[in-house]
Amino acid sequence: MKWEAVIGLEIHAQLLTESKLFCNCSTKFGSQPNSQVCPVCTGMPGVLPVLNKKVVEFAIKLGLATNCQITPVNEFARKNYFYPDLPKGYQISQFDKPICIQGHIDVEVDNKKTRIGITRIHMEEDAGKLVHQGSDNIKGATHSLVDLNRSSVPLLEIVSEPDIRSAVEARLYAEKVKQILQYLEICDGNMEEGSLRCDANISIRPVGQTILGTKTEVKNLNSFKSIEKAINLEIERQIEVLEDGGKIIQETRHYNEATNSTKSLRSKEEAHDYRYFPDPDLVPVAIDDKWIESIKKELPELPEQRKLKFINNYQINDYDASIMTVEKYTADFFEAVIKLLNKPKDIANWIMGDITAYLNNKQLLLKQTQLKPQALARIIELINNNTISGKIAKEILPAIMETGKDPEIIIKEKGLVQLSDETELKKIINSVINENAAAVADIKAGKMQTFGFLVGQTMKKTSGKANPQLVNKILNDILGIS
Ligand SMILES: [Zn+2]
């Protein structure tokens, strides 16, 4: 039988606000445990939460950027459950009246555009964190500690429609969500630090069938690679169960990245298990058109717009434009260099070539290096006016990316200025000719492939500093080749 997968993603994005959702505590990552807590975010009795306006603004931004409708009056609800890292006994979230509904994002798979619906985006608070001692999880730990720094940090949950049909599509969709969040500068998208977390709802059905199969939810997907791997794994598992005559049970499964396997965590709760009810301490959030309009005006150029602009204004191809716009920082950088030097294709080639190779090798992002737009523009200029060869440019790039120093300073420090003095080059070439009489005879006899050998010998003698065009010209002159 041929099976089809039906996948929906829930993505939790931690917002880049300085303070928490309902109090003034800091949201800074990596601080001392329990150093960023107060009676409100630890849920002490008698306290009152005060909504952080920035969070509402960020939610509207994301809603507009993902083609959602903004709900004029939305509401916070209490989601009741007991867990040690949730001292209140409930999480403040949104239930039947979320802030954004009915949006969509387009992704491209094998040059085909697919539209993935967004059911809703809602605001909610994060829970705290349990730190198990002596083991990675509860099993085997001697004891567990509670860190509430993360408790009540603002999140947006982005829930997709079950429109996704493959693991690759799911990964591309998640990457697009991250890209949009980063362009809006409302979430850093750092999956390792947990600022972007993803759960996948997966079911399968025979191709052609319209009703949905029973779904399972796979949690703990904290890299794009694991989103793809875990979904493929779960699809395979479900096919095997059904083809063996078994039944899929609705449950939550945990994905283990290290072993690339999933295991059952618990049978899935239904919404009524949480006894949701409107939070009596928080008034409904009213959003008027004026507010929405003012946020719309502030929206930055989004990835797709920017890509089109790059293709049209800078005459680079579709592929180059997608690479230049993957990250907002790279897109800004690319445009900043163009402003200094109108050579878009050269600039894109440097970014995609040697710069990316360096970044991959060092496991860094462009923004984590010292490379400034001025420096890249200068490198390209120095090649174009024959001050340095392309080879020397490649050689000095790592030092520039590490130190942020001016290319010319590095060139001087390393003694790498290109040799373009004709008189001096002639002397060196003459000595090369004298030392290689046999090669010269070959060339005179018409074996032109030997010409490159003499160029190579000259480059060797000058430690690669000779200007190649000039070497070619002088050799031609001396050997009398036209
Ligand atoms: Zn607090």
Residues whose N, C-alpha, C, O or C-beta is under 5 A from the ligand:
A	BS01	ZN	C23 N24 C25 Q36 V37 C38 V40 C41
